[in-house]
Amino acid sequence: MDFSLSAIWDSMGFLARSVAVVLLVFAIASLGVFIERLLFFRKVVGRAGVFARASTPLLDAAKHDELLTLCRAHAGIPLAEIVLSGLSAYGKGVRDAAAGTGTLHPVELTRRTLDRRVETLQAELRRGFGVLASVGSIAPFVGLFGTVVGIINAFEGIARTGSGGLGSVSAGIAEALVVTAFGLAVAIPAVLAFNYLTTRVERLDLALDQSSGELLDHLEHTHGVERKA
């Protein structure tokens, strides 16, 4: 008997083929998420470095208007979004305080705004992670379902031939094992991709938290100097 993949596919029933197609869709989806996130993180890290080098002198010199312009030029980069949100909230707080309409200290308003913005950006960084987590956890069970279907077919072969010989059950067993292996082949890379991307996101989360804290420290110092002046 021919045990090649094409021969096994031809011997599969409709249900077993459906399981294999579902696993193929899972594999394509997880691969697409992994590549998209990988390219996104590479772009973010590269452009964040450029933004950091250009923004540091402006921040040290308290040139907030120029820094806002720079942030808008780097829209979509989490670090630039943090600085843009912080400076915008601080400017609004200062204007409200000068007009007597502000209910919060400008720095406190900035702190609350940054907390919300950081949470939003961290969630955006994890976009698509649910797909990888779902594929990594569900694919083995889908493969196991295919295994059960293959074993059922094997017993049906025994019932048809009235014999328990290898020839009557080999096709069903091969079908079951192939689908199981396919499920594991889909799940294992998805789990590895999820763990790898999670590690990268955790580093980016830490960088966002540190950047937010450094911006708040700068604004507190700037606000104190402005009030003394």
Secondary structure, DSSP 8 states (H G I E B T S, - for coil): ---SHHHHHHH--HHHHHHHHHHHHHHHHHHHHHHHHHHHHHHHHHHHHHHHHHHHHHHHTT-HHHHHHHHHHTTT-HHHHHHHHHHHHHHHHHHHHHHT---S-HHHHHHHHHHHHHHHHHHHHTTTHHHHHHHHHHHHHHHHHHHHHHHHHHHHHHHHHT--SHHHHHHHHHHHHHHHHHHHHHHHHHHHHHHHHHHHHHHHHHHHHHHHHHHHHHHHHHHHHHHH-
